[in-house]
Amino acid sequence: MTIELSDVVREYRVGGQRVRALDGVNLHIDGGNFVSVVGPSGAGKSTFLHLLGALDSPDSGSIKFGGREIANLGDDEQSEFRRHKVGFIFQFFNLLPTMSAWENVAVPKLVDGQPLKKAKPDALRLLGLVGLADRAEHRPSELSGGQMQRVAVARALMMDPPLILADEPTGNLDSKTGTAIMELLADVAHERGTSRAVVMVTHNLEAAAATDRVITLQDGKIESDEYSSARS
């Protein structure tokens, strides 16, 4: 699995002006890597994440996912791509409060038309993978922040997507819990037998330093792209 961005431009109108959130970005991301994207507010990080997840389309340029052009997918094609190719992890977890942990994990299967009960074995397996086998029947209100984020990681893996996108996944956690989530995301990226990429947007430079690769955005352009020795 590879992601290739070529001369990607995304502009927005702010007031009477056109602002380039991404300005001619060229990038190549391989599976099996944990990549962080950093930069100041307004640098283009969220736009970058939205384009990778087919939540938005560029004004020009190419985005290829495993050789397939995804820059100009129609609405239905975007939805299909997101359901089967991308898992999303958010800062505030986005769990459904009336559902148990395993039901929250199974939601992607439900959206894809599969009954919850049929998805339960896979949901329980994934909760075991993230260390929450004993919390399967608990609702979000009965879980800690770190536990809720682990449920969110399990949910992101439910469709076995080749790409995980994480938006400030440690931003609402204490440092110890955040470190544990970072270790879990690294395990997800480096899992044997997969070619999965994890791309994380963060303001936390310490967290970014623990990833395989740190991409810094500034004014919509790539300011630096550095590989680290974080991966043993």
C-alpha positions in Angstrom: 0.0 0.0 0.0 1.4 3.4 -1.0 0.0 6.9 -1.1 1.4 9.4 -3.6 0.5 13.1 -3.6 1.7 15.0 -6.7 1.4 18.9 -6.9 -1.7 18.9 -4.6 -3.3 22.2 -4.2 -6.3 23.0 -2.0 -7.7 26.5 -1.7 -10.4 28.0 0.5 -12.2 31.4 0.3 -11.9 33.3 3.5 -13.8 36.5 3.4 -12.9 38.0 0.0 -9.5 36.2 -0.3 -8.4 32.9 -1.6 -6.1 31.0 0.9 -4.0 28.1 -0.1 -4.3 25.5 2.7 -2.0 23.2 0.7 0.3 24.6 -1.9 1.8 22.1 -4.4 2.4 19.2 -2.0 4.5 16.2 -3.2 4.7 13.2 -0.9 5.0 9.5 -0.9 3.9 7.3 2.1 4.5 3.6 2.3 2.5 1.0 4.3 4.1 -0.3 7.5 5.0 3.2 8.7 3.8 5.5 11.5 3.9 9.0 10.2 3.3 12.2 12.1 2.3 15.6 10.6 3.2 18.7 12.6 3.1 22.4 12.1 1.5 25.6 13.5 -2.3 26.2 13.4 -3.2 27.1 9.8 -0.3 25.2 8.3 -2.6 22.8 6.4 -2.5 19.7 8.7 -6.3 19.2 8.9 -6.7 19.8 5.2 -4.0 17.2 4.5 -5.7 14.6 6.7 -9.1 15.3 5.1 -7.7 14.8 1.6 -6.0 11.5 2.5 -9.3 10.3 3.9 -11.4 11.4 0.9 -13.3 13.8 3.2 -12.4 16.5 0.7 -11.0 16.8 -2.8 -8.0 18.9 -4.0 -8.5 21.8 -6.5 -5.6 20.4 -8.5 -3.0 17.7 -8.4 -3.1 13.9 -7.9 -3.6 11.7 -4.9 -3.0 8.0 -5.6 -3.9 5.3 -3.1 -2.3 1.9 -4.1 -2.1 3.2 -7.6 -5.7 4.3 -7.7 -6.5 8.0 -8.3 -8.8 9.2 -5.4 -8.5 13.0 -5.9 -11.7 13.3 -7.9 -14.0 10.5 -6.6 -17.8 11.1 -6.7 -19.7 11.2 -3.4 -20.7 7.6 -3.5 -17.1 6.5 -4.4 -15.7 8.6 -1.5 -18.1 7.0 0.9 -17.1 3.5 -0.3 -13.4 4.4 -0.1 -13.8 5.7 3.5 -15.7 2.7 4.7 -13.2 0.1 3.4 -9.9 1.8 3.1 -9.6 4.3 6.0 -10.0 4.1 9.7 -10.4 7.4 11.6 -9.3 8.2 15.2 -10.3 11.5 16.8 -9.2 13.6 19.7 -12.6 13.4 21.4 -13.1 9.7 20.6 -16.6 10.2 18.9 -18.1 7.1 20.6 -21.8 6.6 20.7 -22.9 7.0 24.4 -25.8 4.5 24.3 -23.7 1.7 22.9 -21.4 -0.7 24.7 -17.7 -0.8 23.9 -18.0 -3.8 21.5 -21.0 -2.2 19.8 -19.0 1.0 19.2 -16.2 -1.1 17.7 -18.7 -2.9 15.4 -20.3 0.4 14.1 -18.3 0.3 10.8 -19.8 -3.1 10.0 -23.3 -1.8 10.9 -22.8 1.1 8.5 -21.7 -1.4 5.8 -24.9 -3.3 6.2 -24.0 -6.1 8.5 -26.0 -6.8 11.7 -24.3 -5.9 15.0 -24.6 -9.5 16.3 -22.7 -10.9 13.3 -19.9 -8.4 13.9 -19.6 -9.1 17.6 -16.8 -11.8 17.4 -14.6 -9.5 15.4 -15.4 -6.6 17.8 -14.5 -8.7 20.8 -11.2 -9.8 19.1 -10.2 -6.2 18.5 -11.0 -5.1 22.0 -8.7 -7.9 23.2 -6.1 -6.6 20.8 -6.2 -3.2 22.4 -6.3 -4.6 26.0 -10.0 -4.1 26.7 -11.4 -7.6 26.6 -12.8 -7.1 30.1 -14.6 -3.8 29.2 -16.6 -5.1 26.2 -20.0 -4.4 27.8 -19.1 -1.1 29.3 -20.5 2.1 27.9 -18.3 5.1 27.2 -19.4 6.8 30.5 -18.0 3.9 32.4 -14.6 4.1 30.7 -11.5 6.3 31.3 -10.2 8.6 28.5 -7.5 6.2 27.6 -9.9 3.3 27.5 -12.3 5.3 25.2 -9.4 6.0 22.9 -8.5 2.3 22.8 -12.1 1.6 21.8 -11.7 4.2 19.1 -8.5 2.5 17.8 -10.3 -0.9 17.8 -13.2 0.7 15.8 -10.8 2.2 13.3 -9.4 -1.4 12.7 -12.8 -3.0 12.3 -12.8 -3.0 8.5 -9.1 -3.9 8.4 -8.2 -0.8 6.4 -4.8 -0.2 5.0 -4.8 3.4 6.3 -5.4 4.8 9.8 -5.8 8.6 10.1 -5.4 9.9 13.7 -6.3 13.5 14.5 -4.7 14.6 17.7 -5.2 11.2 19.3 -3.4 12.1 22.5 -4.6 15.7 22.8 -7.3 14.9 25.4 -5.2 12.5 27.4 -2.6 12.8 30.2 1.0 12.1 29.3 1.2 8.6 30.6 -2.0 7.5 28.8 -1.0 9.4 25.7 2.3 7.4 25.6 0.4 4.1 25.9 -1.8 5.2 22.9 1.2 6.1 20.9 2.7 2.7 21.6 -0.6 1.1 20.5 -0.6 3.1 17.2 3.0 2.1 16.5 2.0 -1.6 17.0 -0.9 -1.0 14.6 1.5 0.4 11.9 4.1 -2.3 12.4 1.9 -5.3 12.7 3.4 -8.3 10.9 1.6 -9.4 7.8 0.0 -6.1 7.1 1.0 -3.1 5.0 -0.9 -0.5 7.0 0.1 3.1 7.3 -0.8 5.2 10.3 -0.8 9.0 9.7 -1.2 11.2 12.7 -1.7 15.0 12.9 -0.5 16.4 16.2 0.8 19.5 18.0 2.7 17.3 20.4 6.3 17.3 19.3 7.3 14.7 21.9 4.6 12.4 20.5 5.7 13.1 16.9 9.3 12.3 17.8 8.2 8.7 18.7 7.0 8.1 15.1 8.9 6.7 12.2 8.7 9.9 10.2 7.9 13.5 10.9 6.5 15.8 8.2 6.4 19.5 9.1 3.9 21.7 7.2 4.2 25.5 7.1 1.9 27.7 5.1 0.6 24.8 3.1 4.0 23.5 2.0 6.3 20.8 3.3 9.0 22.5 5.4 10.8 19.3 6.4 10.4 15.6 6.1 12.6 13.6 8.5 12.9 9.9 9.3 13.7 9.0 12.8 15.2 6.0 14.6 12.1 5.5 16.7 11.3 2.2 15.0 13.6 -0.5 16.2 
